[in-house]
Amino acid sequence: MNILFCTHCYYPAIDGGSVLFGQLAAAIRGLGHEVEVLTSNRYSTDGFINHKARIISENRGLIDGVPVTRLNVFSRGRKFFRFLEFLMPDQVWTILKKGPVFFNLPEIIKNRKIDWVVGGPFPPFTVFWSWLIAKKSGARLALIPCFHEGLEYNNKFLFRIAEKADLVFCLSNWEKRKFISLGVEKDKVAVINPIVDEFLFKYNRRDLGIFPKEPNVVFLGVKSAHKRIEKLIEAMEILWKKGKFINLTIAGPETLSSHLISTLIKKLPDEYKRRITYLGRISKREKVKLLDKATVLVNPSTEESFGIVFAEAWARKKPVIGSDIPALKEVIRNEKDGLLFKMNDSEDLAKKILFLVDYPTAAKKMGENGYNRVVKTCRKITVAKKMIASLGYARG
């Protein structure tokens, strides 16, 4: 099969959507299929609305053996789309304000044989470009929405494209039920697991699951507003006030919301600040070191389709804590491979962190349970074969 992945950003990163599309493209190419990636020349979705954002200069290249074509993004004029959204919400303007808006698409698909276009995630406008490319090239359309329960995701324009798609790949049964309820035919919805990068499984197993002498709570991910990192800082402040000597590490790419986190940290007493390590984008090797030094990984996000970072922590035999939103109630088996806390409740989050710090045997067992789960279900080749089987079946 000839498969064109069309996604918003495609760069080795922490961002879950970028990681998923990158891993899938490389794995499917490894199975002998022709794979290409069409994406933007931006590092993150912030670059779609910030015309001063840093861009990726290479228009074409290879990432993990996969040919990648990057298109320029029209990033000016977003205030106009925001104004239209204010007047007429839940329309195409909501998606256009975030982008990306491409040009020269006809040149990209000209004389190209495409069997499937795989597009996503929601809510960037790449979902529309995926549909348009499939329509113009005669290819079939599969979407990977990575759906979150956020306002931008609940857009009828996006849902109409999902209804027209030949396949919709969901990351959980909760997400599957959501799309079926929105009108997507049941037979067109398939569930696949997220992919944990193989490098997380390659390190010496005797190093896995080792907990630091001084407790260390880790947040790992893009510093978006919906991640609610401020709730984690509030929970840590509660513990520090009780005299609990626990460190906090926050790592991940910056966003337009990052300054809010920095401002909150600056307001803390110096004795608390010294317990915080604040990092930006990190390498794969740094990610492994960070997870290995963690007592627990915490992601207080209020919007997730799965939360690939949980699977990455489990790959290093570490327990996790997430909020009790619908998707994560399915992803995290409470008290088996992690803990759930009441969404946006800093007091409850503090209690859950303290439990895993005070009961290392229970924490270790949860991490091992998570590892046994993802090592069977989230390997690159396993997920890629499942996806190809679904594409082949739908094609037939």
C-alpha positions in Angstrom: 0.0 0.0 0.0 1.0 3.6 -0.6 0.2 5.6 2.5 0.4 9.4 3.0 0.4 10.6 6.6 -0.9 14.1 6.9 -0.3 15.7 10.3 0.2 19.1 12.0 3.7 18.7 13.3 6.2 16.0 12.6 9.4 16.2 14.6 11.1 14.0 17.3 9.4 15.4 20.3 7.5 14.8 23.6 4.2 15.8 22.0 2.0 12.7 21.9 0.5 13.3 18.5 3.9 13.8 16.9 5.3 10.7 18.5 2.3 8.6 17.5 2.3 9.6 13.8 6.1 9.3 13.6 6.2 5.9 15.2 3.4 4.6 13.0 4.9 5.9 9.8 8.3 4.3 10.5 6.8 1.0 11.6 4.5 0.7 8.6 7.4 1.5 6.3 9.4 -1.2 8.0 6.6 -3.7 7.1 7.3 -3.0 3.4 4.7 -0.4 2.6 5.4 2.9 0.8 5.0 5.7 3.4 5.4 9.4 3.1 4.6 12.3 5.6 3.1 15.6 4.7 3.3 18.1 7.5 4.0 21.8 8.4 7.4 23.5 8.9 6.5 24.3 12.5 7.7 22.7 15.7 4.3 23.0 17.5 0.8 24.3 17.0 1.8 27.5 18.6 3.7 28.2 15.4 0.5 28.3 13.5 -0.7 31.5 15.2 2.7 33.1 16.0 4.3 34.4 12.8 7.5 35.0 14.7 7.8 31.3 15.7 10.9 29.3 14.8 10.5 27.2 11.7 12.1 24.1 10.4 14.2 25.1 7.4 14.4 21.8 5.6 11.4 21.4 3.2 12.2 17.7 2.5 14.2 15.1 4.3 14.1 11.7 6.1 13.1 11.0 9.7 13.7 7.4 10.7 13.8 6.5 7.1 10.5 8.1 6.2 10.4 10.8 3.5 9.0 14.0 5.0 7.7 17.0 3.0 7.1 20.2 5.0 4.8 23.0 3.7 5.0 26.6 4.7 2.2 27.8 7.0 0.2 31.0 6.5 0.3 32.3 10.1 -1.0 35.8 9.9 -4.6 37.0 10.1 -5.6 34.8 13.0 -7.4 37.7 14.8 -9.9 37.7 11.9 -10.7 34.1 12.4 -11.0 34.6 16.1 -13.5 37.4 15.5 -15.6 35.2 13.2 -15.5 32.5 15.9 -16.8 35.0 18.4 -19.7 35.9 16.1 -20.4 32.3 14.9 -19.0 29.7 17.3 -18.7 26.0 16.5 -17.9 26.6 12.8 -14.9 26.2 10.6 -13.4 29.4 12.0 -12.5 27.7 15.3 -10.2 25.3 13.3 -8.9 27.9 10.9 -7.8 30.2 13.8 -5.4 27.4 14.9 -4.3 26.2 11.4 -2.2 25.2 9.7 -3.2 26.9 6.5 -1.1 25.5 3.6 -0.5 26.5 0.0 0.7 24.6 -3.0 -1.1 21.4 -2.2 -1.9 20.6 -5.8 1.9 20.4 -6.5 2.3 18.0 -3.6 -0.2 15.4 -4.7 0.4 15.7 -8.5 1.4 12.4 -10.1 1.4 10.7 -6.7 -0.1 7.3 -6.2 -1.9 7.2 -2.9 -4.0 4.4 -1.5 -4.7 5.8 1.9 -4.4 9.2 3.5 -4.0 9.0 7.3 -4.7 12.3 8.9 -5.0 14.0 12.3 -5.0 14.7 15.1 -7.9 17.0 16.0 -8.3 20.0 16.2 -5.7 21.4 13.7 -6.9 22.1 10.2 -4.8 19.2 8.9 -7.9 17.1 9.2 -9.4 19.2 6.4 -6.3 18.9 4.3 -6.3 15.1 4.8 -9.9 14.9 3.5 -9.2 17.3 0.6 -6.1 15.3 -0.5 -8.0 12.0 -0.3 -10.8 13.5 -2.4 -8.5 15.0 -5.0 -6.3 11.9 -5.3 -9.0 9.3 -5.2 -7.4 7.8 -2.0 -9.3 6.5 1.0 -9.3 8.4 4.2 -8.4 7.3 7.7 -8.3 9.6 10.7 -6.5 9.4 14.0 -8.3 12.2 16.0 -6.6 11.7 19.4 -9.9 13.2 20.7 -9.9 15.3 23.9 -13.0 16.5 25.7 -12.1 20.2 25.0 -14.2 22.9 23.3 -11.9 23.0 20.2 -12.3 19.3 19.7 -16.1 19.4 19.9 -16.5 21.0 16.5 -19.2 19.9 14.1 -17.0 20.7 11.1 -14.4 18.1 12.3 -17.2 15.6 13.1 -18.6 15.9 9.5 -15.2 15.0 8.1 -15.0 12.0 10.6 -18.4 10.8 9.3 -17.0 10.9 5.7 -13.8 9.0 6.6 -13.4 5.4 5.6 -11.8 4.6 9.0 -11.4 6.3 12.3 -8.7 5.0 14.6 -9.3 5.6 18.3 -6.9 5.2 21.2 -9.5 3.9 23.7 -12.9 2.3 23.8 -14.1 5.5 25.4 -13.1 7.5 22.3 -14.6 4.8 20.1 -18.0 5.2 21.9 -17.7 8.9 21.5 -17.4 8.8 17.7 -20.1 6.2 17.3 -22.4 8.5 19.3 -21.5 11.4 17.0 -22.7 9.4 13.9 -19.6 7.5 12.7 -20.6 4.0 11.6 -19.6 1.4 14.1 -17.8 -0.7 11.5 -15.7 2.2 10.5 -14.2 2.7 14.0 -11.2 0.7 15.2 -9.2 0.9 18.4 -5.4 0.9 18.4 -3.0 1.4 21.2 -0.5 4.3 21.3 3.1 3.4 20.6 5.9 3.5 23.1 9.2 4.2 21.4 11.5 1.1 21.4 14.3 3.0 23.1 12.3 2.9 26.3 12.4 -0.9 26.3 16.1 -1.3 25.3 17.8 -0.4 28.5 19.1 -2.9 30.9 16.2 -4.3 32.8 17.9 -4.4 36.1 17.9 -0.6 35.9 14.1 -0.5 35.5 11.9 0.3 38.4 14.7 1.7 40.6 13.4 4.5 42.8 15.5 7.5 43.9 16.6 8.0 47.5 14.8 11.3 47.7 11.3 11.2 46.2 10.9 12.9 42.9 7.6 13.7 41.2 7.8 14.2 37.4 5.6 15.9 34.8 6.6 15.2 31.2 4.8 16.7 28.3 3.9 19.7 26.3 3.2 22.6 28.7 -0.3 23.3 27.3 -3.0 25.0 29.4 -5.1 21.9 29.6 -2.3 20.0 31.2 -3.1 21.9 34.4 0.5 21.9 35.6 -0.4 24.6 38.1 -2.5 22.0 40.0 0.5 19.8 40.3 2.5 22.8 41.7 -0.3 23.5 44.2 -0.3 19.9 45.3 3.4 20.0 45.8 3.1 23.2 47.8 0.7 21.4 50.1 3.2 18.6 50.7 6.1 21.0 51.2 4.1 23.0 53.8 3.8 19.7 55.7 7.5 19.2 55.7 7.6 16.5 53.0 11.0 16.6 51.2 9.8 15.7 47.7 11.4 17.1 44.5 9.4 18.1 41.4 10.7 18.0 37.8 8.7 19.7 35.0 9.9 18.9 31.5 8.5 19.5 28.0 8.3 21.9 25.1 7.2 25.4 25.8 3.8 26.9 24.6 2.1 30.2 24.8 0.8 29.1 28.3 4.3 28.4 29.7 4.7 31.9 31.2 1.8 31.1 33.6 3.8 28.2 35.0 7.0 30.3 35.3 5.1 33.1 37.1 3.6 30.7 39.6 7.0 29.2 40.4 8.5 32.6 40.9 5.9 33.4 43.6 7.0 30.4 45.6 9.3 30.7 48.7 12.9 30.1 47.9 13.0 26.9 49.9 10.3 25.5 47.6 11.8 26.8 44.4 15.0 24.9 45.2 13.0 21.6 45.0 11.9 22.3 41.4 13.8 21.4 38.3 12.3 23.2 35.2 13.3 21.8 31.8 12.3 22.6 28.2 12.4 20.1 25.3 14.5 17.1 26.2 16.2 14.4 24.1 15.3 10.7 24.1 18.2 9.8 26.4 17.3 12.6 28.8 13.7 11.3 28.9 14.9 7.9 30.0 17.1 9.4 32.7 14.3 11.6 33.9 11.8 8.7 34.1 14.3 6.4 35.8 14.9 9.1 38.5 11.1 9.4 39.1 9.2 8.1 42.0 5.9 8.8 40.2 4.9 10.4 36.9 2.0 12.8 37.3 -0.1 14.3 34.5 -3.0 16.4 35.9 -4.5 17.1 32.4 -8.2 17.6 32.0 -8.2 16.6 28.3 -6.6 13.4 27.0 -7.4 10.7 24.4 -4.9 8.3 26.1 -1.9 10.1 27.4 1.1 8.3 25.8 3.3 9.6 28.6 1.6 7.2 31.0 2.6 4.3 28.8 6.2 5.6 28.6 6.4 5.8 32.4 5.1 2.2 32.6 7.8 1.2 30.1 10.3 2.2 32.8 8.2 0.4 35.5 7.0 3.6 37.2 3.6 4.2 38.7 1.4 7.1 37.3 -1.2 9.5 38.6 -3.9 11.1 36.3 -7.1 12.9 36.7 -10.4 11.0 36.7 -11.6 12.1 33.3 -13.5 9.5 31.2 -10.6 8.5 28.9 -8.1 8.1 31.8 -10.6 6.0 33.9 -10.1 3.4 31.1 -6.4 4.0 30.6 -5.2 3.9 34.2 -6.4 0.9 36.2 -6.8 2.6 39.5 -4.7 1.1 42.3 -3.4 -1.5 39.9 -0.9 0.4 37.6 -1.5 3.9 38.9 -3.9 6.2 40.8 -6.7 8.5 39.7 -7.4 11.8 41.5 -10.4 14.1 41.4 -9.9 16.5 38.5 -8.5 19.9 39.4 -8.4 18.9 43.1 -5.0 19.8 44.4 -5.7 18.4 47.9 -6.6 15.0 46.5 -3.6 15.0 44.1 -1.4 15.7 47.1 -2.8 12.7 49.0 -2.2 10.4 46.0 1.4 11.6 45.6 2.0 11.1 49.3 0.6 7.6 49.2 3.0 6.5 46.5 5.9 8.2 48.3 5.1 6.6 51.7 4.3 3.1 50.3 7.2 2.3 47.9 6.2 -1.4 47.7 2.8 -0.5 46.4 4.3 2.0 44.0 6.8 -0.5 42.6 4.0 -3.1 42.1 1.9 -0.6 40.2 4.9 0.2 37.9 5.5 -3.5 37.2 1.8 -4.0 36.4 2.0 -1.1 33.9 5.2 -2.5 32.4 3.7 -6.0 31.9 0.7 -4.3 30.1 2.5 -2.0 27.7 5.3 -4.4 26.8 2.6 -6.6 25.2 0.3 -4.0 23.7 2.2 -0.8 22.9 5.2 -2.1 20.9 5.7 -0.4 17.6 5.4 -3.5 15.4 2.3 -4.7 17.3 0.4 -1.5 16.8 1.5 -1.1 13.1 0.4 -4.6 12.2 -3.0 -4.0 13.8 -3.4 -0.8 11.8 -2.3 -2.3 8.5 -4.8 -5.2 9.1 -7.6 -2.6 9.5 -6.6 -0.7 6.4 -6.3 -3.9 4.3 -9.7 -5.1 5.5 -11.4 -1.8 4.8 -9.7 -1.6 1.4 -11.0 -5.1 0.5 
